[in-house]
Amino acid sequence: MKRVNFALVFIILGLVLLFLWEALLWSTILTHPMSSRPTDFSSFYTAGRLANAGLYNYLYDVQSELQVQELLIGRAIRVDELLPFYHPPILVPILQMLCTTDYLASYWRWVLVMICVLMGTLYFSDRLLQKTMPKVSYRLLFILGSASFFPIFTSLLKGQDTAFLLLGGVLWLYGLVKKKDKIAGLGLALTVIRPQIAIILATPFIFNRRQIWWWFCLGAACLAFYSLAIVGFSGVRDYFHLLVISGKGEGYGIIQNVMFNFSGIMLRLFPHLSLTIIPAFAWGAFLAVIVGLSILWKTSLQIEIWHVVLAISLSLFVAPHLYYHDLSFLFVSILGVALYMGSDNIKSRSIYPVILLVTISMIFLFSYFWDPLILPFGYLVMAGLPILAWRIKETQSVPNHQ
């Protein structure tokens, strides 16, 4: 009698549950469009509508954004109720084409674009896994698990642009593993969609694999000139002004105590600390991570997958602005761990990466129903993935004398 593969049963049941719940959440937007309208997308919609009006120089102007969002909501709003467009202007031409007077139609067009970008991410993920996970059925399960990874789904549901960050991260990992510095550097350049994260990830390559650094600089410079051409010098000035406000963790609907970063945990542990002191500690931690990773890169003979996993966790932890949907970037770390798990070519272990991915996604889903689990588990995954990658690497590097 053939034994039941309980791991496979767990994976299939988990994927079914994830897809069913996510389909239910999508359906609420279709059936109750006014009460469940995604609010995060309003900042992207605002940029698209301003661009439609030819007001590129005012994309980051608070008063101009207020006018658009007041028309959207149908009432006057206070400045502290504004959801400003914090993102670089590189996606604005896409938003200009997608955003019309119909907010929900604009949202669904934007989601479709994000899904297309995500498909590119999954394609390169599959390419990476072909050697370490040769069984097509297991790779298919991993790709399905990736598509339903709960933080990624949440970013799509909210109308965020995290898919571009994911594509950049996976291209970076792909280039590192395949020894293609050009792809790695240009992938890193795409992560400037979150500038603070990109700075941390790119700077250490000055000291090791410097070609990646130069390709990053070239890609980032092209995007910077492109952005300047879109918004002009006044728009760039206003953009950096918003970044400074974001970095301070105050104003415009920023809620630090629900963030998954260093500032968030400091504010929760020490609620009486001044909001001027916490950012000072946070930026100190930010600089310390850059210095620490640079030293690690400099002293390492080669940059390995566990370096990537560690850098991602640290960059997220000290990022000045990190909400739940930004945890999508941890998928790149899970992919890195998956490459380690399958590198010993033991068939029975090739399903382990799928189990890891589905388990993490399921716990994120359960935390949706139990708030006390959300923040601790986010930090646990950030800390646990680098440790797991290191332990697997060390185990595989120990020669077997039996």
LUMNUKOL-136185 format. One line per field, with one value per residue (C-alpha): chain; residue number from 1; x, y, z. Coordinates in steps of 0.05 Angstrom, whole numbers, plus 5000, padded with zeros to 4 digits. Layout:
% residues N
marmar: c(A, ...)
mardo: c(NUM, ...)
c1: c(X, ...)
c2: c(Y, ...)
c3: c(Z, ...)
//
This chain:
% residues 402
marmar: c(A, A, A, A, A, A, A, A, A, A, A, A, A, A, A, A, A, A, A, A, A, A, A, A, A, A, A, A, A, A, A, A, A, A, A, A, A, A, A, A, A, A, A, A, A, A, A, A, A, A, A, A, A, A, A, A, A, A, A, A, A, A, A, A, A, A, A, A, A, A, A, A, A, A, A, A, A, A, A, A, A, A, A, A, A, A, A, A, A, A, A, A, A, A, A, A, A, A, A, A, A, A, A, A, A, A, A, A, A, A, A, A, A, A, A, A, A, A, A, A, A, A, A, A, A, A, A, A, A, A, A, A, A, A, A, A, A, A, A, A, A, A, A, A, A, A, A, A, A, A, A, A, A, A, A, A, A, A, A, A, A, A, A, A, A, A, A, A, A, A, A, A, A, A, A, A, A, A, A, A, A, A, A, A, A, A, A, A, A, A, A, A, A, A, A, A, A, A, A, A, A, A, A, A, A, A, A, A, A, A, A, A, A, A, A, A, A, A, A, A, A, A, A, A, A, A, A, A, A, A, A, A, A, A, A, A, A, A, A, A, A, A, A, A, A, A, A, A, A, A, A, A, A, A, A, A, A, A, A, A, A, A, A, A, A, A, A, A, A, A, A, A, A, A, A, A, A, A, A, A, A, A, A, A, A, A, A, A, A, A, A, A, A, A, A, A, A, A, A, A, A, A, A, A, A, A, A, A, A, A, A, A, A, A, A, A, A, A, A, A, A, A, A, A, A, A, A, A, A, A, A, A, A, A, A, A, A, A, A, A, A, A, A, A, A, A, A, A, A, A, A, A, A, A, A, A, A, A, A, A, A, A, A, A, A, A, A, A, A, A, A, A, A, A, A, A, A, A, A, A, A, A, A, A, A, A, A, A, A, A, A, A, A, A, A, A, A, A, A, A, A, A)
mardo: c(1, 2, 3, 4, 5, 6, 7, 8, 9, 10, 11, 12, 13, 14, 15, 16, 17, 18, 19, 20, 21, 22, 23, 24, 25, 26, 27, 28, 29, 30, 31, 32, 33, 34, 35, 36, 37, 38, 39, 40, 41, 42, 43, 44, 45, 46, 47, 48, 49, 50, 51, 52, 53, 54, 55, 56, 57, 58, 59, 60, 61, 62, 63, 64, 65, 66, 67, 68, 69, 70, 71, 72, 73, 74, 75, 76, 77, 78, 79, 80, 81, 82, 83, 84, 85, 86, 87, 88, 89, 90, 91, 92, 93, 94, 95, 96, 97, 98, 99, 100, 101, 102, 103, 104, 105, 106, 107, 108, 109, 110, 111, 112, 113, 114, 115, 116, 117, 118, 119, 120, 121, 122, 123, 124, 125, 126, 127, 128, 129, 130, 131, 132, 133, 134, 135, 136, 137, 138, 139, 140, 141, 142, 143, 144, 145, 146, 147, 148, 149, 150, 151, 152, 153, 154, 155, 156, 157, 158, 159, 160, 161, 162, 163, 164, 165, 166, 167, 168, 169, 170, 171, 172, 173, 174, 175, 176, 177, 178, 179, 180, 181, 182, 183, 184, 185, 186, 187, 188, 189, 190, 191, 192, 193, 194, 195, 196, 197, 198, 199, 200, 201, 202, 203, 204, 205, 206, 207, 208, 209, 210, 211, 212, 213, 214, 215, 216, 217, 218, 219, 220, 221, 222, 223, 224, 225, 226, 227, 228, 229, 230, 231, 232, 233, 234, 235, 236, 237, 238, 239, 240, 241, 242, 243, 244, 245, 246, 247, 248, 249, 250, 251, 252, 253, 254, 255, 256, 257, 258, 259, 260, 261, 262, 263, 264, 265, 266, 267, 268, 269, 270, 271, 272, 273, 274, 275, 276, 277, 278, 279, 280, 281, 282, 283, 284, 285, 286, 287, 288, 289, 290, 291, 292, 293, 294, 295, 296, 297, 298, 299, 300, 301, 302, 303, 304, 305, 306, 307, 308, 309, 310, 311, 312, 313, 314, 315, 316, 317, 318, 319, 320, 321, 322, 323, 324, 325, 326, 327, 328, 329, 330, 331, 332, 333, 334, 335, 336, 337, 338, 339, 340, 341, 342, 343, 344, 345, 346, 347, 348, 349, 350, 351, 352, 353, 354, 355, 356, 357, 358, 359, 360, 361, 362, 363, 364, 365, 366, 367, 368, 369, 370, 371, 372, 373, 374, 375, 376, 377, 378, 379, 380, 381, 382, 383, 384, 385, 386, 387, 388, 389, 390, 391, 392, 393, 394, 395, 396, 397, 398, 399, 400, 401, 402)
c1: c(5000, 5028, 5043, 5007, 5053, 5032, 5078, 5044, 4975, 4994, 5019, 4957, 4909, 4949, 4948, 4873, 4860, 4904, 4872, 4802, 4812, 4847, 4792, 4741, 4779, 4782, 4707, 4691, 4720, 4675, 4612, 4621, 4662, 4648, 4658, 4719, 4752, 4829, 4855, 4930, 4919, 4893, 4964, 4981, 4915, 4930, 4997, 4963, 4908, 4958, 4999, 4935, 4925, 4997, 5016, 5081, 5116, 5062, 5063, 5093, 5058, 5015, 4960, 4954, 4949, 4896, 4853, 4854, 4838, 4783, 4750, 4759, 4729, 4676, 4692, 4745, 4802, 4854, 4928, 4940, 4888, 4926, 4959, 5016, 5053, 5118, 5145, 5196, 5163, 5188, 5120, 5080, 5076, 5043, 4996, 4979, 4955, 4916, 4882, 4816, 4757, 4734, 4775, 4759, 4771, 4838, 4853, 4839, 4882, 4939, 4930, 4934, 5001, 5027, 5007, 5045, 5107, 5098, 5095, 5164, 5188, 5160, 5193, 5262, 5247, 5231, 5295, 5335, 5301, 5310, 5376, 5361, 5289, 5288, 5220, 5171, 5111, 5149, 5170, 5098, 5076, 5130, 5107, 5035, 5057, 5095, 5034, 4992, 5046, 5003, 5045, 5050, 4975, 4964, 5007, 4965, 4900, 4921, 4944, 5017, 5076, 5116, 5117, 5172, 5213, 5205, 5226, 5288, 5305, 5297, 5338, 5392, 5393, 5390, 5450, 5490, 5477, 5488, 5551, 5519, 5538, 5501, 5434, 5448, 5466, 5408, 5361, 5387, 5375, 5302, 5297, 5304, 5228, 5246, 5308, 5327, 5328, 5366, 5421, 5433, 5433, 5478, 5532, 5569, 5584, 5635, 5679, 5665, 5637, 5646, 5619, 5550, 5559, 5576, 5517, 5473, 5499, 5486, 5415, 5400, 5428, 5384, 5323, 5344, 5350, 5285, 5252, 5281, 5255, 5185, 5178, 5232, 5277, 5219, 5186, 5250, 5256, 5185, 5198, 5258, 5218, 5166, 5222, 5249, 5179, 5173, 5242, 5221, 5160, 5109, 5054, 5010, 4979, 5045, 5033, 5100, 5074, 5045, 5109, 5155, 5220, 5268, 5229, 5165, 5194, 5227, 5162, 5124, 5177, 5189, 5124, 5146, 5207, 5205, 5191, 5255, 5297, 5271, 5289, 5359, 5368, 5336, 5383, 5441, 5419, 5411, 5483, 5509, 5478, 5510, 5578, 5569, 5549, 5606, 5656, 5625, 5629, 5701, 5723, 5686, 5721, 5657, 5586, 5539, 5464, 5464, 5494, 5433, 5385, 5420, 5423, 5348, 5328, 5373, 5351, 5278, 5290, 5324, 5282, 5249, 5182, 5159, 5088, 5059, 5059, 5134, 5146, 5134, 5208, 5221, 5201, 5270, 5300, 5255, 5277, 5350, 5338, 5302, 5365, 5405, 5355, 5357, 5432, 5449, 5408, 5372, 5305, 5266, 5286, 5267, 5197, 5224, 5226, 5152, 5136, 5175, 5140, 5070, 5081, 5104, 5047, 4996, 5020, 5017, 4945, 4927, 4956, 4904, 4853, 4896, 4930, 4979, 5013, 5025, 5083, 5122, 5118, 5142, 5204, 5213, 5214, 5263, 5310, 5298, 5312, 5385, 5397, 5366, 5406, 5470, 5456, 5441, 5503, 5546, 5516, 5530, 5601, 5619, 5649, 5615, 5667, 5619)
c2: c(5000, 5068, 5114, 5181, 5239, 5283, 5340, 5343, 5340, 5398, 5439, 5428, 5442, 5504, 5530, 5517, 5555, 5613, 5619, 5613, 5667, 5713, 5703, 5721, 5786, 5803, 5790, 5840, 5896, 5873, 5865, 5923, 5973, 6034, 6004, 5962, 6009, 6002, 6065, 6056, 6062, 6133, 6160, 6127, 6150, 6221, 6219, 6191, 6244, 6301, 6274, 6270, 6344, 6358, 6379, 6338, 6392, 6386, 6310, 6320, 6386, 6376, 6425, 6396, 6325, 6349, 6376, 6309, 6268, 6315, 6305, 6230, 6226, 6279, 6323, 6369, 6333, 6356, 6355, 6299, 6256, 6261, 6199, 6231, 6199, 6180, 6140, 6159, 6186, 6130, 6096, 6159, 6151, 6083, 6113, 6169, 6118, 6076, 6128, 6157, 6188, 6118, 6101, 6027, 6015, 6050, 6006, 5941, 5963, 5978, 5910, 5877, 5912, 5890, 5818, 5821, 5847, 5791, 5740, 5764, 5754, 5683, 5668, 5685, 5648, 5586, 5594, 5597, 5534, 5490, 5461, 5454, 5433, 5392, 5361, 5404, 5389, 5415, 5477, 5488, 5483, 5533, 5582, 5574, 5586, 5648, 5675, 5666, 5689, 5730, 5794, 5795, 5785, 5841, 5889, 5873, 5881, 5949, 5973, 5980, 5978, 5926, 5880, 5924, 5917, 5842, 5839, 5879, 5835, 5770, 5797, 5816, 5746, 5715, 5756, 5738, 5663, 5661, 5705, 5758, 5824, 5866, 5834, 5837, 5911, 5931, 5890, 5929, 5993, 5974, 5970, 6046, 6043, 6040, 6085, 6072, 5997, 6004, 6045, 5991, 5934, 5968, 6004, 5941, 5922, 5978, 5930, 5864, 5848, 5921, 5911, 5902, 5970, 6004, 5972, 5994, 6065, 6065, 6039, 6085, 6145, 6130, 6126, 6191, 6230, 6200, 6223, 6292, 6297, 6279, 6325, 6377, 6406, 6433, 6365, 6331, 6382, 6368, 6293, 6297, 6340, 6284, 6233, 6274, 6275, 6200, 6189, 6228, 6182, 6237, 6271, 6251, 6189, 6156, 6108, 6086, 6040, 5991, 5986, 5926, 5965, 5989, 6054, 6015, 5969, 6027, 6065, 6004, 5988, 6060, 6098, 6158, 6172, 6236, 6229, 6269, 6219, 6155, 6178, 6195, 6124, 6096, 6133, 6111, 6039, 6052, 6076, 6021, 5968, 5999, 6000, 5929, 5900, 5936, 5906, 5837, 5844, 5869, 5810, 5756, 5716, 5715, 5740, 5682, 5672, 5679, 5749, 5768, 5739, 5776, 5842, 5839, 5827, 5882, 5931, 5919, 5924, 5993, 6021, 6085, 6066, 5994, 5969, 5899, 5897, 5913, 5845, 5818, 5830, 5771, 5726, 5739, 5713, 5652, 5639, 5644, 5594, 5549, 5548, 5525, 5472, 5439, 5445, 5377, 5342, 5297, 5282, 5274, 5345, 5381, 5392, 5428, 5497, 5491, 5472, 5532, 5580, 5555, 5551, 5623, 5646, 5608, 5638, 5708, 5690, 5668, 5733, 5768, 5742, 5749, 5817, 5799, 5751, 5800, 5841, 5786, 5738, 5791, 5804, 5729, 5715, 5773, 5745, 5671, 5669, 5693, 5644, 5587, 5604, 5606, 5540, 5504, 5532, 5512, 5442, 5432, 5458, 5406, 5345, 5278, 5228, 5171)
c3: c(5000, 4979, 5038, 5042, 5028, 5087, 5066, 4998, 5031, 5077, 5018, 4975, 5033, 5050, 4979, 4973, 5037, 5016, 4947, 4974, 5027, 4978, 4927, 4981, 4996, 4921, 4916, 4971, 4928, 4870, 4911, 4959, 4918, 4962, 5032, 5013, 4963, 4969, 5002, 4991, 4916, 4925, 4928, 4862, 4833, 4855, 4817, 4755, 4755, 4765, 4708, 4665, 4678, 4657, 4728, 4731, 4772, 4825, 4835, 4905, 4921, 4982, 4962, 4892, 4921, 4971, 4915, 4878, 4940, 4961, 4893, 4901, 4972, 4959, 5019, 5047, 5082, 5131, 5113, 5163, 5126, 5061, 5032, 4992, 4934, 4969, 4910, 4856, 4793, 4748, 4748, 4736, 4659, 4671, 4722, 4674, 4623, 4673, 4717, 4693, 4730, 4749, 4811, 4815, 4740, 4748, 4808, 4770, 4711, 4759, 4793, 4724, 4710, 4778, 4764, 4698, 4734, 4786, 4730, 4709, 4780, 4781, 4714, 4740, 4805, 4765, 4725, 4790, 4818, 4757, 4780, 4855, 4846, 4781, 4794, 4754, 4799, 4860, 4823, 4802, 4875, 4895, 4841, 4864, 4935, 4912, 4876, 4939, 4988, 5035, 5039, 4963, 4957, 5008, 4967, 4906, 4945, 4971, 4902, 4922, 4874, 4913, 4852, 4822, 4885, 4882, 4809, 4824, 4883, 4845, 4786, 4836, 4865, 4796, 4773, 4835, 4829, 4754, 4759, 4715, 4748, 4697, 4713, 4788, 4785, 4742, 4786, 4846, 4807, 4801, 4877, 4880, 4881, 4955, 4957, 5029, 5018, 4952, 4986, 5038, 4988, 4937, 4978, 5003, 4930, 4929, 4968, 4933, 4864, 4845, 4775, 4808, 4841, 4775, 4739, 4797, 4790, 4715, 4723, 4781, 4744, 4683, 4728, 4764, 4698, 4674, 4739, 4732, 4661, 4687, 4748, 4739, 4794, 4835, 4834, 4857, 4913, 4936, 4932, 4978, 5025, 5031, 5041, 5099, 5131, 5120, 5151, 5213, 5220, 5228, 5189, 5130, 5160, 5178, 5236, 5264, 5318, 5267, 5227, 5225, 5229, 5282, 5294, 5304, 5356, 5392, 5395, 5422, 5474, 5495, 5480, 5521, 5479, 5438, 5364, 5353, 5390, 5357, 5286, 5310, 5337, 5273, 5226, 5270, 5261, 5186, 5180, 5225, 5179, 5118, 5152, 5180, 5113, 5078, 5126, 5116, 5040, 5045, 5088, 5050, 4996, 4955, 4962, 4973, 4978, 5054, 5046, 5005, 5056, 5113, 5075, 5059, 5131, 5157, 5103, 5120, 5195, 5192, 5134, 5160, 5129, 5130, 5129, 5123, 5047, 5046, 5078, 5007, 4997, 5044, 4987, 4956, 5021, 5020, 4948, 4970, 5026, 4976, 4933, 4993, 5012, 4944, 4931, 4963, 4908, 4958, 4925, 4990, 5010, 4946, 4974, 5036, 5003, 4985, 5057, 5083, 5036, 5049, 5124, 5129, 5084, 5126, 5191, 5159, 5139, 5210, 5238, 5195, 5246, 5309, 5314, 5370, 5321, 5264, 5289, 5327, 5269, 5220, 5262, 5272, 5197, 5186, 5238, 5224, 5149, 5153, 5210, 5171, 5108, 5149, 5184, 5119, 5086, 5145, 5146, 5072, 5078, 5131, 5095, 5106, 5131, 5140)
//
